[in-house]
Amino acid sequence: MAPTFNRRNFIRNSSLAGAGIMLAGLDSFATYRGTPGDKVIVGLMGTNSRGMSLAKSFSKLPNVEVGYICDVDETVLNKTIAEMEKLTGKKPQGFRDVRKMLQQKDLDAMAIAAPDHWHAPAAIMGLQAGKHVYVEKPCSHNPNEGELLVAAQKKYNKQVQMGNQRRSYGNVIDMMNKLHTGAIGRVYFARGWYTNSRKSIGKGKIVPAPANLDFDLWQGPAPRRSYQDNLVHYNWHWFWHWGTGEALNNGTHMIDLMRWGLQADYPTKVSSAGGRFQFQDDWETPDTQVISFNFANNTACTWEGRSCNGFDSEGSGTGVTFFGDNGTIMYKGGNSYWQYDAAGKLVNEVKDDTKGDPTNKVSPFEALDGAHLHNFCEAIRGKGNLNSPITEGFKSTLLPQLGNISQRVGRTLNCDPRNGHILNDNDAMKLWKREYEKGWEVKV
C-alpha cells in the first residue's frame, strides 16, 4: 500500500533532512550513490516549456534516465530529444502518442506537463499501465477528475506526486514546522497572491492546425473544437474548455501553502470576485480574482490573482502571509521567510542563498525544484515517503477549482467539510465534472 500521509511525522522527518538535500538544490545530489537496480527511467509528456524544464531537472538527478519524450508537436519533440542528447549524451526515444510511450516495459515513471485537460486522464492512463506518475499542478481539470485520480492511485498502488514543489523546499518545511508548533500562536488567517503583466491574446482566427501539430491528440479527452491561431502553445490556459485560469495555473502553489500552514483540508465556504477586465479578447477566465475560503477549524484564507497588472504586493510578485494571534510570518515564493512578533517587529529571518532567476519564466527556482523530483524518485525506490502524496495535491487543486466555480455561477458556495462537495446548488455541481470526447472517457 502507498504510505499514509501524516503531517506531523512528515514535518519532523523532513526537517531533519532539511540541512541536507532539501536545502541545497540539485548540486547536493552528487553525494548520492545509487546502485544499477535503483535506476529510474522517466518519460516526459508535453515538453514545450515546463516539460522541457522537468526533463532537464530529471536528467541531473543521480541514477535517473530520461528515456522517453512524448509531444504532439513534432518540432517540440525533436527539439527536446536533441536537447536531452546534448545534455546527457544519450538520445531518448520519441513518441507523439502517449499511449504508445506507456507501452514501453522499462519505463518506470511518467511526468506530465501537457495542458491541464490532459493531467488527470494521462495520470490515470499511466497508473493503469503500471507506471508511477509525477503530474504538474493542477492535478486535474475539474474536481471529479481529481477524485478519480485519487481512487486510481489507491487501486493501482503506485507513487503519484503533484508538482507543488515547495513541499520539498527545506526552509518552507521549517516554516511550516514553526507555524504548527506555535511560533506565532494560533494561525487563523492567511493571504496569498500572484501578479503578472500578461498581454492581450487578441481575437483568434479559425485556421487549419500547423502540419507539425497533431491537434486531435492535443485535444485528447476534451470534446473536439476547431483550431484557432491564438491557442497553442500557452493561451489554452485562459479557455475553460482546456485550461483552468490563473487560479490553478499559479494560485495552486500559494493556496497549497496556505492550506498546509492552516492545517486545513476541505472548505466550508468559498466565494470569488473578479472578472476579465484588462482587455476585450478571447480570454475567458478571470484576469483579476480574489477567492476566499473558510474552514471547519475556524480558519480562513484569501488568494488574489492579477494576471495583467504586475505591481508587487509586499515587495514580491507572489507569496503568502500567515497571521497568528501572537505574530506573523511572511513568505515570498522562494526558500526564505520572515517572522514578526505581535508588535510587528522582525524577530527571525531565514534565508537561502539559492537565487531565483527572474528571466526563467518556466521555473525561476529550478535549482530548488529538483528536490521535489528527487523525493519522487526516492519514493519509487522505496527509500522515503512522498512529500506531497496525491491526496494532498488533490485537496489543494480542489480549492481553486471551487473558487472558479463560485466565480462562474456568481455566488458563494457552501461545501461539505468532509469532502469539499458543493451543497444544495445543482447549477454549481454541473461544473464538478466535464464531458469527454467519445472513446476518451476517463474510467478507473
Buried (B, 14 or more C-beta within 10 A) or exposed (E): EBBEBEEEEBBEBBBEBBEEBBBBBBEBBEEBEBEEEBBBBBBBBBBBBBBBBBBBBBBBBBBBBBBBBBBBBBEBBBBBBEBBEEEBEEEBBBBBEBEEBBEBEEBBBBBBBBBBBBBBBBBBBBBBBEBBBBBBBBBBBBBBBBBBBBEBBBEBEBBBBBBBBBBBBBBBBBBBBBBBEEBBBEBBBBBBBBBBEBEBBBEBEEEEBEEEBBBEBBBBBBEEEEBBBBBBEBBBBBBBBBBBBBBBBBBBBBBBBBBBBBBBBBBBBBBBBBEBEBBEBBBEBBBBBBBBBBBBBEBBBBBBBBBBEEEEBBEBBBBBBBBBEEBBBBBBBBBBBBBBEEEEEEEBEBEBEBEBEEEEEBBBBBBBBBBBBBBBBBBBBEEBBBBBBBBBBBBBBBBBBBBBBBBBBEBBBBBEBEEBBBEEBEEBBEBBBBEBEEEEEBEB
